[in-house]
Amino acid sequence: MMQGMRMAAVILLAASFAGPAFAQAPGADTYKAKCAMCHGADGLAATPMAKNLKVLSFKDPAMVAASDAQFIASTTNGKNKMPAYKGKLTDAQIKDVISYIRTLQK
C-alpha cells in the first residue's frame, strides 16, 4: 500500500514538472494554422511564400520595434498583401497570436 502511494506521488511530481514543458503558448495553434505558411513556423519569413511577398522576419528591427497595437491593426485589417482577419479571428485570438509572435522575437 505505501509503495503504491509513493509511486503515485512520484508520478504526480514528475507530471507537475513535465506539464509546463509540454504546454504550448496561447496563440501558437492559431499562428500555425493562419500565419506560419507565410511567416514561417519560426517567424523568420524564410518560406517561399514569404520571399515571394517580401515578408519581413519577426526578428527584423522594424518588426521588433512595432507596437502590439500596430500588430493588432495589421492582423485585424490586413496590410499590403496580408489578408484581414477581422471576423475570422476573435480579438482574444489576435492578441494571443501577437503574444506568441513576441516569443518568436527572442
Buried (B, 14 or more C-beta within 10 A) or exposed (E): EEEEEEEEEEEEEEEEEEEEEEEEBBBBBBBEEBBBEBBBBEBBBEBEEBEEEEBBBBBBEEBEEBEEEEBBBBBBEEEEEBEEBEEEBEEEBBBBBBBBBBEBEE
